[in-house]
Amino acid sequence: MFQEVDQEIKDKTNEELESILISCLLNKHKNSEDIFLLLLPSDFGSENNRVVFAAANELRKESKITDAVTLISYIDSNSSFQFNDYNNYIKLLSTKYNYDPNVKAYIEIVKNNSIIRQLKSFGNSLSEINMDVTNNGEILWDLEKRFLDITNSKKTKDVETLSEIMIEYHKKLESMKGRIEALTGTTSGYHELDKITNGFQPEDLIILAARPGIGKTAIALNFLLNAAKEFAEWNLKKDHTEKEKMVLMFSMEMGNNQISERLVSIQSGVDISVNKRGNWNEIQWLSTIDAISSLSTYPIYVDDSSNLSIIDIQSKLKQLSINKEVKLIVIDYLQLLKGPNTKSQQVNRQQEVASISRTLKSIARQYNVPIIAISQLSRKIEERKGEHRRPILSDLRESGAIEQDADIVSFLNYKDEEDAYNKSDKKNNDVVVEYIIAKHRNGATDSVDLLFKKSIGKYIPISYR
């Protein structure tokens, strides 16, 4: 039976298959909605079929029936859909195919043929591209986006019943059964913080914001280092079928040498200024060498491209994810990231940031990874005094979209601000920093106290409770 159907399909041209699908729409076939959901007007190779399908789709959007009479009447009053002898063409389609075809198979073939046409067009356009040193970056981003749009055009997700969703959720709970205080997300390395978040959760966009100098990048590096230590141990025990787990940092503000310098100080406990000057004593030198040796085994990946775009991040994640499992991403920082519409003069910075935050959330979901995006605060916070300087959600720069897209919004704030600033010129400039969770889509808001050892860039757990 299936061989007969396959042969029947092979004997038909693509234009004939398109015509059959449109006939199904005109005759209210039971799979009509599948045709609308899975195909676009651009998927039809025949110009007449493309126009008729587009007109039928407009009727559907208006909740009107799509039979031949209604469609002809609609096109009569909309000149943009008119073509030569459209009246008779639609009548012919509605009567020519009066049997029950294998609609889903036909949809698949029409879609595949559409992708083939787009890929051929894409290939032809490559030979016509004129690139030079001033525009090659923009052109490459556009080409990669166009290619990804083509290859992803068939990806659809079926609507699931609650029963199906509950089966998968039950499996997840079963896998957690018997664990003692197991985290469902990536550890921050700080028990009090993990108790609130249950670890940084896959698919979450986490905003980390603070005023300059309080240690946003420092705590993000601590998060990366703490998570990487656990994943280094896991990678040693994994079997050959499992992907290596890793953490990733996109740094637009600091280069690789500065990041290395900070990580070495955190790991070794040797003052950052000592590593800058190179005046180690013997113990400090041995601690530094030991830290470098340990860090070299940790699965931390860094991209320090200063001119990074959101499309770059998507591209690099796609490549990394082929062989590795990305478990945590840090972006330092959000406002330095370029949006997808760098050519358009009509897009202001606030719209661009909104597009960036929305895309970051989409990336977090697509790759099932938590993303920590460091963000600036508005300068208005500097105008406030005393306790009123404690950050609030409206202090986020371009806050509307960022706050809306984020699953967690967190702030850093000096516990005793006057004392913290007075210590800046003293030998012991350790300060207590409050890590504030101001928004938590899937949990409680709370705060955790951490001791920030500024001289080495390390955060240490502390609790007054």
Buried (B, 14 or more C-beta within 10 A) or exposed (E): EEEEEEEEBEEBEBBBBBBBBBBBBBBEBEBBEBBBEBBBBEBBBBEBBBBBBBBBBBBBEEEBEBBBEBBBEBBEEEEEBEEEEBEEBBBBBBEEBEEEBBBEBBBBBBBEBBBEBBEEEBEEEEEEEEEEEEEEBBEBBBBBBBBBEBEEBEEEEEEEEEEEEEEEEEEEEEEEEEEEEEBBBBBBBBEBBBBBBBBBBBBBBBBBBBBEEBBBBBBBBBBBBBBBBBBBEBBEEEEEEEEEBBBBBBBBBBBEEBBBBBBBBBBBBBBBEBBEEEEBEEEBBEBBEEBBEBBEEBBBBBBBEEEBBBBBBBBBBBEBBEEBBBBBBBBBBBBBBBBBEBEEEEBEEEBBBBBBBBBBBBBBBBBEBBBBBBBBBBEEBEEEEEEEBBBBBEBBBBBBBBBEBBBBBBBBBBBEBEEBEEBEEEEEBBBBBBBBBBBBEEEEEBBBBBBBBBBBBBBEEBEEE
